[in-house]
Amino acid sequence: MLLEKIGSGPALPAGTQTLGVGTYVAARVYADDAAMSVTVYLRRRADGFDVIGIDRTWPGKVVAPAHAAGARRSADFRGSE
């Protein structure tokens, strides 16, 4: 569900309280620069919400490529020698 920009403050919009259990919503949080934000993903419970994910975004962000299935990360690690 995508909600309109609602302003500021820690409270979720009133419309989220009527969502069905299991519904997912996301809230983008930022201060002065919208390019530097945190998106918080929530899932509705009967008595509130659970935070199920957080994604940070900033200018120049690079996401590392996924490792091949079954690959061991420790084999790729090179400590300082």
N, C-alpha and C positions, 0 to 999 in steps of 0.2 A: 504494500500500500504506500503510495506517495502522498505526503501531506504538503500543503503549501508552506512557504516560509512563515514562521509564526512569531518571530521576535526573539526576545532574549529571556534568560532565566533557566533554572534547572527543571522546571515542571514540564511534563509532557502535555501536549494539547488535549483539551477535553474530549475530542473525538476518539482518542486512543482508548478511552475507558469503555467504550461500547464495542470494541473489536472482539471477535470470537476467540475463545481459547485456542492456542496454536497458531494464531496469526502472527506474521513477522512484520516488523517495522524497522526503519532505520532513521537515526537522527544525526545530522551533520552538525558538528560543533566547531565554531571558529570565532576568533576575535576580530582584529582589524583586517586581516588578509584571508579571504576565502580560499586561496590557493594552499594555505597551510591550515589543514583541518583534520579533525578526527571524526570518523563515521562510526557510530555505535549501533550495532545490530541487536534488536530485542525480539523476544518471543513472548506473547501474551500467555499468562497463567490465569487461573480463576481469580487469584487474589493479587495480581500485579504483573510484573514483567521480569524475565531473566535476561541478563546480558549474555549473548551467545557469540559475540564477536566484536573486535575493534580493528579498525583500519586507519592508519595514519598516512596522510598525504602532504607532500611538500614539493616545491618546485625542484625539478631535477631528480626526483625519486627514481631509483632504478631497482627493479625487482629481479632478484637472482633467478637464473634458469632452474627448472626442476631437475632433480637427479634422476637418472635412469632407474627403473624398477629393479629392486634388489641390490642396487649399488650401496656400498658402505661408505658413509661420510668419512670415517676415520682414515680410510685409505687415501682420501684426497687431502687430508690435513697435513700441513708441513709446519711444524713448530719452529720457533726461532732457534737457530743453531749457532 
